[in-house]
C-alpha cells in the first residue's frame, strides 16, 4: 500500500499546491483520459448537422475551452453556490449524443443550441431543489446508477481498443488490439506492483507507452498537425439559436437524467477520494454549475456539459483530490483550446491507446457502484432493486427498435431506448419507493 502523505501541499488534500513533479503527470493524466470524450461529440454532431470543416474546428476548440472553464467553476465556485468545490472534471459529454443526433438530424444545430439553453435551465432548477430531491437517491439508487454507468461504458472502451469505429482502417486490426492490450498491461502492472508516482500516474504512463508503440506500428497520424493554427479565440454566437418545443422537452429530460448521473459521479468522487458522501450544498452547486455552463456554452456554439465518469474513476483509483492538480488539467485544456496546434497533437492519440488505458477506469467505476450497493450488506430487497433496474436498463438498449413501434411517439425511443442509465435510474427510484423496507435485523 502506498504511503499517503496528507500534509500541506499533499496530492491527497484538496487545498495546497503539490510539487510540480507530482502535479504535471497527475494533471496531464486527467487531460488524456478526457480529451477524446471532449473532442468526439463535436465531431459527431458536426457530421450530423453537415457543418463545414471550419465550423467543425470551431466546435472542437470551444469544447476544449468550455471543459476547462466548467472544471474551474467546479473547483472555484462563484458566490459559493455555482460549482461543487470538489475535484471533478466537467465538460462536453458523450451522454447527450443520441438525443443531440436525433434533434440535429430532424432539425439543425440551431435547434440543438436552443434546446441546450432550456435544458440548462432545467438543470439549474434540479440543483436548486436537490435537497428535497436527494432522498430519492440513497446509496442503493445512486450505486445502481453508477453501476449501470460503468456497464454502459464497457462497449465504448472495447470499441476504442478495437480501433475506434467500423469505418476506421484500424478497426478490428490485430495491431490495434496489440497496442490496447500492451497499454492495459502497463496500467495494471504499475497500479498493482509499484508505488509512489509510478502508481499514481499509471494510466498516463500506460498511454505514453501505448502511443510510442502505436507510432512505430504506423497507427499514429500526424498529418493534420502542421496545418493547425497557433492561436484562435472563440466567437460569440457563431451559429443561429432556435427554440423548438419538442426538441426542448426531449433534451430537458436527458438533462434531468444527467443531473442524476452528476449526483452519482460526485458521490463516487467523495466516497472514492474522501471517504464520505457529498453534502447537499456540493450536489446543488455541481448541478447548478453544470446547467450554467451549458447555457453559456450554447452562445459560443458548444454542446451540453456533464461530469466525466472516467476521471472520477481515476480519483477512486489514486485518491488524488488536490484542487491544483485539477486546475492544472483545466489549464492544459484551455491552452489546447486557444492553441489549435496543441489540440491537434492531443487528437493524434490512437483510439486503441485510449481504450487500453480507460477500460480499467470503467471497471473501477462499476465496482464503486457495487461498493455503494453493498454498503451495510447485500439483501434480497437490494437484489431486486439492482437486478431488475439493470436488467431493464441494459436489456432495452441491447434490442434496437424495441420502443420504436408505430404506437410509440418517436421521442420515446430516443429518450428511453438509447441510454441504459435512463431506464435503470427510473426503475431504481420506483422500486426503492415501492418495495417494502426490510427489518433492521435482516441486514
Protein Blocks (a to p, Z undefined) as FASTA:
>chain_A
ZZddfbehiakbfgdcddfklmmmmmmmmmmmmmmmmmmmmmmmmmmnopafklmmmmmm
mmmmmmmmmmmmmmmcghhlnojhiacdddddfklmmmmmmmmmmmmmklmmmmmmmmmm
mmmmmmmmmmmmmmmmgfklmmmmmmmmmmmmmmmmmmmmnnopakbmkgopaklmmmmm
mmmmmmmmmmmmgghjllmmmmmmmmmmmmmmmmmnopaccklmmmpcfbdcddehkbcc
dddfklmmmmmmmmmmmmmmmmmmmmmmmmmmnopacdfklmmmmmmmmmmmmmmmmmno
pacddddfklmmmmmmnopabfklmmmmmmmmmmmmmmmmlmmmmmmpcfklmmmmmmmm
mmmmmmmmmmmmmgoiaafklmmmmmmmmmmmmmmmmmghklmcfkbcfklmmmmmmpmk
lmmmmmmmmmmmmpccddfklZZ
